[in-house]
Amino acid sequence: MAVSITIATGDDVAALHAALQHLVPQLSSTSPPPGVAQVESLLAHEAVTQFLARTEEGSIVGVATLCTFPTPGTILRAWVEDVIVDEAWANQGIGRRLLEAMVARAAEAGAATVDLTSRPARETANHLYRSAGFETRDTNVYRRIP
């Protein structure tokens, strides 16, 4: 079955919300799926481009978020978040197609880099990122909860 990669619009709120109820738990057992208001905010945010992988019937079987933002050190940076492909659709190249679409979009926008992080335990995801041309950087990731 064919899957197309598209960019979500405001018309996709209900379908995306429904899909994320199923997809987010496949990515994280600690992060709850977003509510409708969060999905609306995500799609309305100027720094966010939400990519969807849809079947011919319109079902969303994968999502990925690209954030682009200016920084003083570069013209524009891009960050990939939450690449999720439904487990039932794994190993069909959907994750790679989502990544390629995001990298192309970042390049069109003039981004100097495209970055992402992934936990070491996510071996399949890390293999995908390396095979898609992402390189491991010698850096630390820090987090602070406000």
Secondary structure, DSSP 4 states (H G I P E B T S, - for coil): --EEEEE--GGGHHHHHHHHHHHHHHH-SSSPPP-HHHHHHHHH-TTEEEEEEEETT--EEEEEEEEEEEETTEEEEEEEEEEEE-GGGTTSSHHHHHHHHHHHHHHHHT-SEEE----TT-HHHHHHHHHTT----S--------
